[in-house]
Amino acid sequence: MSRLAGKTALVTGGAQGQGAAEARAFAREGARVVIADVNSELGLAAAAEIGGDVQFMYLDVSLADSWKQTVATIDENYGRLDVLVNNAARYWTRPILEESDEALDAIIGVNLKGAFLGIRAVAPLMIASGGGSIINVSSTAGISGHAGHAAYGMTKWGIRGLTRVAAAELSPSRIRVNCLVPGAVTGPMLGVNIPDSDQRDPNRWTGLPLRRPGEPEEIAEGAVFLASNESSYITGTDLVLDGGATGTG
Ligand SMILES: NC(=O)c1ccc[n+]([C@@H]2O[C@H](COP(=O)([O-])OP(=O)(O)OC[C@H]3O[C@@H](n4cnc5c(N)ncnc54)[C@H](O)[C@@H]3O)[C@@H](O)[C@H]2O)c1
């Protein structure tokens, strides 16, 4: 399949979970893929396992200089960038009254500021490439209020606002900006609240219309769609992949 043939894609937080699934799906569709993450060990392993034209680069999304270096290396290696997935994130649940200043700054730095820095860093190379697609990753915690999700949720609400502003600013440069909005998805992040062995237990999901969490590969198909020319008339909006969690009831 070649829905992304000729495109170069950068997936942050691509060492595991949804980011790794997106890197795999992009490679399957013919893209050259850069997996960028702070976890070099897992990132290198993911790139090697996927094979093909997939490369790992160290990137801390919360640091402007780290972005500068990554984009310069992509320009040097590939001479273009067509797709950015701002997927890297941190997650925990904690009541507002127990959240520390340091933890708050840390989660905003990665989840929200990290996405802003990414958009700002890649836009010039994308413009020079003739345009592109930026895919930010929010969450159902960014379209509703879940107790314990103040710090994480505010970053995910913020991502949806950033998406709309960036879409408005970058449309004239032929860059589309959209948001993936996953609900609960199996993997290490869901493991913060639900042990791996229980994540697919249908008894846990009786309140969800589809009666199960999403799989990283299902979110990745949404990313392929937003990255590809099939979504050429879509910008500044959300693609919700949540098993019916927010649209029903
Ligand atoms: N898993 C879920 O249930 C779920 C639900 C809704 C939204 N999401 C969102 O989907 C995205 C992917 O989630 P996941 O479940 O694959 O998460 P994950 O925890 O499995 O992976 C996150 C990745 O981000 C990387 N990362 C963390 N800090 C970084 C930094 N400073 N710079 C670069 N990389 C960094 C980690 O090393 C890791 O590889 C996230 O944006 C998350 O908020 C996840």
The ligand as an SDF file (V2000), in Angstrom:
LIG
                    3D

 44 48  0  0  0  0  0  0  0  0999 V2000
   -3.2340    5.2910   26.0660 N   0  0  0  0  0  0  0  0  0  0  0  0
   -4.3880    5.9050   26.2120 C   0  0  0  0  0  0  0  0  0  0  0  0
   -5.3380    5.3760   26.7950 O   0  0  0  0  0  0  0  0  0  0  0  0
   -4.5740    7.2920   25.6320 C   0  0  0  0  0  0  0  0  0  0  0  0
   -5.8590    7.8450   25.6310 C   0  0  0  0  0  0  0  0  0  0  0  0
   -6.0520    9.1100   25.0800 C   0  0  0  0  0  0  0  0  0  0  0  0
   -4.9780    9.8120   24.5650 C   0  0  0  0  0  0  0  0  0  0  0  0
   -3.7420    9.2640   24.5880 N   0  0  0  0  0  0  0  0  0  0  0  0
   -2.6510   10.0470   24.0140 C   0  0  0  0  0  0  0  0  0  0  0  0
   -2.0790    9.3020   22.9570 O   0  0  0  0  0  0  0  0  0  0  0  0
   -0.6790    9.5730   22.8630 C   0  0  0  0  0  0  0  0  0  0  0  0
    0.1120    8.2920   22.9270 C   0  0  0  0  0  0  0  0  0  0  0  0
   -0.2110    7.5930   24.1200 O   0  0  0  0  0  0  0  0  0  0  0  0
    0.3950    6.1590   24.4450 P   0  0  0  0  0  0  0  0  0  0  0  0
   -0.6490    5.4070   25.1810 O   0  0  0  0  0  0  0  0  0  0  0  0
    1.0070    5.5730   23.2310 O   0  0  0  0  0  0  0  0  0  0  0  0
    1.5350    6.6040   25.4890 O   0  0  0  0  0  0  0  0  0  0  0  0
    2.8790    5.8550   25.9700 P   0  0  0  0  0  0  0  0  0  0  0  0
    3.0890    6.2660   27.3850 O   0  0  0  0  0  0  0  0  0  0  0  0
    2.8220    4.3960   25.6320 O   0  0  0  0  0  0  0  0  0  0  0  0
    3.9950    6.5240   25.0510 O   0  0  0  0  0  0  0  0  0  0  0  0
    4.3820    7.8490   25.2130 C   0  0  0  0  0  0  0  0  0  0  0  0
    5.7550    8.0290   24.6050 C   0  0  0  0  0  0  0  0  0  0  0  0
    6.1400    9.4070   24.7760 O   0  0  0  0  0  0  0  0  0  0  0  0
    7.5080    9.4200   25.1080 C   0  0  0  0  0  0  0  0  0  0  0  0
    7.8740   10.6820   25.7710 N   0  0  0  0  0  0  0  0  0  0  0  0
    7.5710   11.0790   27.0430 C   0  0  0  0  0  0  0  0  0  0  0  0
    8.1350   12.2670   27.2970 N   0  0  0  0  0  0  0  0  0  0  0  0
    8.8000   12.6490   26.1660 C   0  0  0  0  0  0  0  0  0  0  0  0
    9.5640   13.7900   25.8060 C   0  0  0  0  0  0  0  0  0  0  0  0
    9.8160   14.7810   26.6800 N   0  0  0  0  0  0  0  0  0  0  0  0
   10.0810   13.8570   24.5500 N   0  0  0  0  0  0  0  0  0  0  0  0
    9.8680   12.8480   23.6730 C   0  0  0  0  0  0  0  0  0  0  0  0
    9.1650   11.7320   23.9670 N   0  0  0  0  0  0  0  0  0  0  0  0
    8.6230   11.6440   25.2000 C   0  0  0  0  0  0  0  0  0  0  0  0
    7.6960    8.2080   26.0020 C   0  0  0  0  0  0  0  0  0  0  0  0
    9.0720    7.8380   26.1250 O   0  0  0  0  0  0  0  0  0  0  0  0
    6.8430    7.1730   25.2700 C   0  0  0  0  0  0  0  0  0  0  0  0
    7.5870    6.4850   24.3010 O   0  0  0  0  0  0  0  0  0  0  0  0
   -0.3820   10.5580   23.9960 C   0  0  0  0  0  0  0  0  0  0  0  0
   -0.4390   11.8710   23.5060 O   0  0  0  0  0  0  0  0  0  0  0  0
   -1.5190   10.3220   24.9680 C   0  0  0  0  0  0  0  0  0  0  0  0
   -1.7570   11.4390   25.7970 O   0  0  0  0  0  0  0  0  0  0  0  0
   -3.5190    8.0280   25.1070 C   0  0  0  0  0  0  0  0  0  0  0  0
  1  2  1  0
  2  3  2  0
  2  4  1  0
  4  5  1  0
  4 44  2  0
  5  6  2  0
  6  7  1  0
  7  8  2  0
  8  9  1  0
  8 44  1  0
  9 10  1  0
  9 42  1  0
 10 11  1  0
 11 12  1  0
 11 40  1  0
 12 13  1  0
 13 14  1  0
 14 15  2  0
 14 16  1  0
 14 17  1  0
 17 18  1  0
 18 19  2  0
 18 20  1  0
 18 21  1  0
 21 22  1  0
 22 23  1  0
 23 24  1  0
 23 38  1  0
 24 25  1  0
 25 26  1  0
 25 36  1  0
 26 27  1  0
 26 35  1  0
 27 28  2  0
 28 29  1  0
 29 30  1  0
 29 35  2  0
 30 31  1  0
 30 32  2  0
 32 33  1  0
 33 34  2  0
 34 35  1  0
 36 37  1  0
 36 38  1  0
 38 39  1  0
 40 41  1  0
 40 42  1  0
 42 43  1  0
M  CHG  2   8   1  16  -1
M  END
$$$$
